[in-house]
């Protein structure tokens, strides 16, 4: 490295904090940390700092929390740090061109996919849901588009057959910081080689929502099995069923696997409910649910669920509760 870079870091969740820690442990200098304003959290709705702010304060780094960058005062404040580069990881605020152009080397972003595949808000979850065999992180030069900037580096990661979004998140959180520090070292030497993205190869990772968490049994079993893994830790794949009091019970699905079904039976029909799992017919094949979480309860193996709520899962009946 020719000389350490002066860095402004911007981020919010734990994933971003892992990258900030990687920079703190490197030879580079963190001149300021940007994060969103504190938000109410918990039953008491107490204002709580995000993971990035908590880490920054632990290391006595300057913290800035502008609402946005529309005010000239916020723009001037950022410029006053005279940073070489701004590193952005899951920040959550759009950066206007004036901010993108302020640092000497511009702004770079760590994105949790192999761009141009899975631009957008939920690249980790959508990669699992789609059944991708591989993903990774991309370090890119930011522009005014959404994850459209030129790519500076990529680090690759295989997606296991039993991968959840939670486990893949952990893999990428370990992979990203090293790739980031290595890229910054190359930038410090003036040897960065930015590669333009092929927009024709791009697709978009839409943000998850609660509505899509309710499984549609008309879909094939292998698609639903991937959704079960993709929607952990939020919003969790769910089945909604009517209990004997005609109340909707929202059951979260923690584990499931694909089994043979009977395509002559209506999708959503319970084929069997025993110690091996709750088998539900899908559009093609069947899904065997083996670990569930009832409202107000901890996740439990199917045997424990059936011991107390066998009446919810009667063979030959449909899972057909609706909101």
C-alpha positions in Angstrom: 0.0 0.0 0.0 1.4 3.4 -0.9 -0.3 5.1 2.0 -3.4 4.6 4.2 -6.6 6.1 3.0 -8.8 8.5 4.9 -12.2 6.9 4.9 -15.8 7.9 5.7 -17.8 4.8 6.5 -21.6 4.7 6.1 -23.8 1.8 7.2 -26.5 0.5 9.5 -26.9 -3.2 10.5 -24.6 -5.8 11.8 -23.5 -6.7 8.3 -22.2 -3.2 7.9 -20.6 -3.2 11.3 -18.6 -6.3 10.4 -17.1 -4.3 7.5 -16.5 -1.3 9.7 -14.6 -3.5 12.1 -12.5 -4.8 9.2 -11.5 -1.2 8.4 -10.8 -0.4 12.0 -8.4 -3.4 12.1 -6.7 -2.3 8.9 -4.1 0.4 8.2 -6.6 2.9 6.9 -7.9 5.8 8.9 -11.7 6.2 9.7 -12.3 9.9 9.8 -16.1 9.7 10.3 -18.9 7.2 10.5 -22.4 7.9 9.0 -25.5 6.1 10.0 -29.3 6.7 10.2 -30.9 8.5 13.1 -31.7 6.3 16.1 -35.0 4.6 16.0 -37.5 3.4 18.7 -37.0 -0.2 19.6 -38.5 -2.7 22.1 -41.6 -2.5 24.1 -40.6 0.8 25.7 -39.9 2.3 22.2 -36.6 3.6 23.5 -34.4 5.3 20.9 -31.7 2.7 20.0 -28.5 3.3 18.0 -27.9 0.9 15.1 -25.0 -1.7 15.1 -22.7 0.6 13.2 -23.2 3.5 15.6 -22.6 1.3 18.6 -19.3 0.0 17.2 -18.2 3.5 16.2 -18.8 4.9 19.7 -16.9 2.0 21.2 -13.9 3.1 19.2 -14.5 6.8 19.8 -15.0 7.5 16.1 -16.9 10.7 15.0 -20.6 9.8 14.2 -22.8 11.8 11.9 -26.6 11.1 11.5 -28.1 13.4 8.9 -31.7 12.8 8.0 -30.6 13.0 4.3 -28.1 15.0 2.3 -30.4 17.6 0.9 -29.2 20.3 3.3 -26.1 22.2 2.2 -24.8 22.1 5.8 -24.8 18.3 5.7 -23.0 18.3 2.4 -20.4 20.8 3.7 -19.9 18.7 6.9 -19.1 15.6 4.9 -16.7 17.6 2.7 -14.9 18.9 5.7 -13.6 15.5 6.6 -11.5 15.6 3.4 -11.8 11.8 2.9 -10.1 9.9 0.1 -13.1 7.6 -0.2 -16.5 6.9 1.3 -17.3 3.2 1.9 -21.1 2.4 2.0 -22.5 -0.9 3.3 -26.2 -1.3 3.8 -26.6 2.4 4.7 -30.3 2.8 3.7 -30.0 6.4 2.4 -29.7 7.5 -1.2 -26.6 9.5 -1.9 -27.0 12.5 -4.3 -24.4 13.2 -6.9 -22.8 15.9 -4.9 -22.0 13.4 -2.2 -20.8 10.7 -4.6 -18.4 13.2 -6.1 -17.1 14.7 -2.8 -14.4 12.2 -1.8 -11.2 12.2 -3.9 -11.8 8.6 -5.0 -15.6 8.8 -4.9 -17.9 6.4 -3.0 -17.7 2.6 -3.1 -20.3 0.0 -2.0 -20.1 -3.6 -0.8 -23.1 -5.5 -2.2 -24.1 -9.0 -1.2 -24.3 -10.6 -4.7 -22.3 -11.1 -7.8 -23.5 -8.1 -9.8 -25.2 -7.5 -12.1 -27.2 -10.4 -10.7 -29.5 -9.4 -7.8 -29.3 -5.7 -7.7 -31.6 -4.2 -5.0 -32.6 -4.6 -1.4 -32.6 -8.4 -0.7 -29.9 -10.1 -2.8 -29.0 -12.8 -0.2 -32.6 -13.9 0.3 -33.4 -13.9 -3.5 -30.3 -15.9 -4.3 -31.4 -18.7 -1.9 -35.0 -18.5 -3.1 -34.0 -18.8 -6.7 -31.8 -21.8 -6.1 -28.6 -20.2 -7.2 -25.5 -22.4 -6.8 -23.2 -19.5 -6.2 -23.2 -15.9 -4.9 -20.7 -13.6 -3.3 -19.9 -9.9 -2.7 -19.2 -7.2 -5.2 -17.2 -4.1 -4.5 -18.4 -1.4 -6.8 -17.9 2.3 -7.6 -21.1 4.0 -6.8 -23.1 6.0 -9.3 -26.6 7.5 -9.4 -28.2 4.2 -10.3 -29.3 1.4 -8.1 -26.4 -1.0 -7.8 -25.3 -0.1 -11.4 -21.8 1.2 -10.8 -18.6 -0.2 -12.2 -17.3 -3.3 -10.4 -13.9 -3.1 -8.7 -13.7 -6.6 -7.2 -15.7 -9.8 -6.5 -15.4 -12.5 -3.9 -17.2 -15.8 -4.5 -19.2 -18.1 -2.2 -21.0 -21.4 -2.9 -24.6 -21.8 -1.7 -25.2 -25.1 0.0 -28.3 -27.2 -0.6 -29.5 -26.6 2.9 -28.5 -22.9 3.0 -30.7 -20.4 4.7 -30.5 -16.7 4.3 -29.2 -16.6 7.9 -26.3 -19.0 7.2 -25.5 -17.3 3.9 -25.5 -13.9 5.6 -22.8 -15.2 8.0 -20.7 -16.4 5.1 -20.8 -13.1 3.2 -20.2 -11.1 6.4 -16.9 -13.0 6.8 -16.1 -12.7 3.0 -16.9 -9.1 2.5 -14.5 -7.3 4.9 -11.4 -9.0 3.5 -12.5 -8.2 0.0 -13.1 -4.6 1.0 -9.7 -4.1 2.6 -7.9 -5.7 -0.3 -9.8 -3.4 -2.8 -9.0 -0.3 -0.8 -5.3 -1.3 -0.9 -5.4 -1.6 -4.7 -7.2 1.8 -4.9 -4.5 3.4 -2.6 -1.9 2.3 -5.1 -3.9 3.7 -8.0 -4.3 0.3 -9.6 -8.1 -0.2 -9.5 -9.5 -1.7 -12.6 -13.3 -0.9 -12.8 -15.4 -3.2 -15.0 -18.7 -1.9 -16.3 -21.8 -4.1 -15.6 -23.7 -5.8 -18.4 -27.2 -4.4 -17.9 -28.6 -7.2 -20.0 -27.5 -9.7 -17.3 -29.1 -7.8 -14.5 -32.1 -8.7 -12.4 -33.6 -7.1 -9.3 -33.8 -8.4 -5.7 -37.1 -7.0 -4.5 -37.5 -6.3 -0.8 -39.2 -9.0 1.2 -42.7 -8.5 2.5 -44.9 -10.4 4.9 -47.5 -11.3 2.3 -45.2 -13.5 0.3 -44.3 -15.4 3.5 -47.6 -17.3 3.4 -46.9 -20.4 1.3 -49.0 -20.9 -1.8 -49.5 -24.7 -2.1 -50.2 -24.4 -5.8 -46.5 -23.9 -6.3 -44.1 -26.9 -6.7 -42.6 -28.4 -3.6 -39.0 -27.5 -4.5 -39.9 -23.9 -4.9 -41.6 -23.8 -1.5 -38.7 -25.6 0.2 -36.4 -22.8 -1.1 -38.7 -20.2 0.2 -38.6 -21.8 3.7 -34.8 -21.4 3.7 -34.8 -18.0 2.0 -37.2 -16.3 4.5 -35.1 -17.0 7.6 -34.7 -15.0 9.7 -37.5 -12.8 8.3 -40.4 -12.9 7.6 -40.3 -16.7 7.9 -42.3 -18.9 5.7 -45.7 -19.5 7.2 -48.9 -21.5 7.1 -52.1 -19.9 8.2 -54.8 -22.3 9.4 -58.2 -22.1 11.2 -58.4 -23.6 14.7 -61.5 -25.0 16.3 -62.5 -21.5 17.4 -62.2 -20.2 13.9 -59.2 -18.2 14.8 -56.3 -17.8 12.4 -53.1 -19.5 13.6 -49.9 -18.2 12.0 -47.4 -21.1 12.1 -43.8 -20.3 11.1 -41.9 -23.0 9.3 -38.3 -23.5 10.3 -37.4 -26.7 8.5 -38.9 -28.7 5.6 -37.9 -31.0 2.8 -39.3 -32.2 -0.5 -40.9 -35.7 -0.7 -43.0 -37.5 -3.2 -46.6 -36.5 -3.4 -49.8 -37.5 -5.2 -50.6 -35.0 -7.9 -54.2 -36.3 -8.0 -54.8 -34.7 -4.6 -55.6 -31.0 -4.2 -52.7 -28.8 -3.3 -52.7 -27.8 0.4 -54.1 -31.2 1.5 -52.4 -32.8 4.5 -51.2 -36.2 3.3 -50.0 -37.4 6.6 -49.1 -36.0 10.1 -46.8 -38.2 12.2 -43.5 -38.3 13.9 -41.6 -37.9 10.6 -43.4 -34.7 9.7 -46.5 -33.0 8.4 -46.7 -33.9 4.7 -48.6 -31.4 2.5 -49.4 -31.8 -1.2 -48.1 -29.1 -3.4 -48.7 -28.2 -7.1 -46.0 -30.8 -7.9 -44.6 -33.1 -5.2 -45.1 -32.6 -1.5 -43.4 -30.7 1.4 -42.7 -32.4 4.7 -42.7 -29.9 7.5 -40.4 -31.0 10.4 -39.8 -28.0 12.6 -42.5 -25.4 13.3 -43.2 -22.5 15.6 -46.7 -21.8 16.9 -47.7 -18.3 18.0 -46.2 -17.4 21.4 -44.1 -20.6 21.4 -40.5 -21.5 20.7 -39.6 -23.5 17.6 -40.4 -27.2 18.1 -40.0 -30.5 16.3 -43.2 -31.8 14.7 -43.6 -34.5 17.3 -43.9 -31.9 20.0 -46.3 -29.8 18.0 -48.6 -32.8 17.3 -48.5 -33.8 21.0 -50.4 -30.6 21.8 -52.1 -29.6 18.5 -52.8 -32.8 16.5 -56.3 -31.3 15.8 -54.6 -28.6 13.7 -53.1 -31.2 11.3 -55.7 -33.9 10.4 -54.9 -36.2 7.4 -57.0 -35.4 4.4 -57.9 -31.9 5.4 -56.7 -28.7 3.7 -54.5 -26.1 5.3 -56.7 -23.2 4.1 -56.8 -20.5 6.7 -57.0 -17.0 5.3 -56.4 -13.5 6.8 
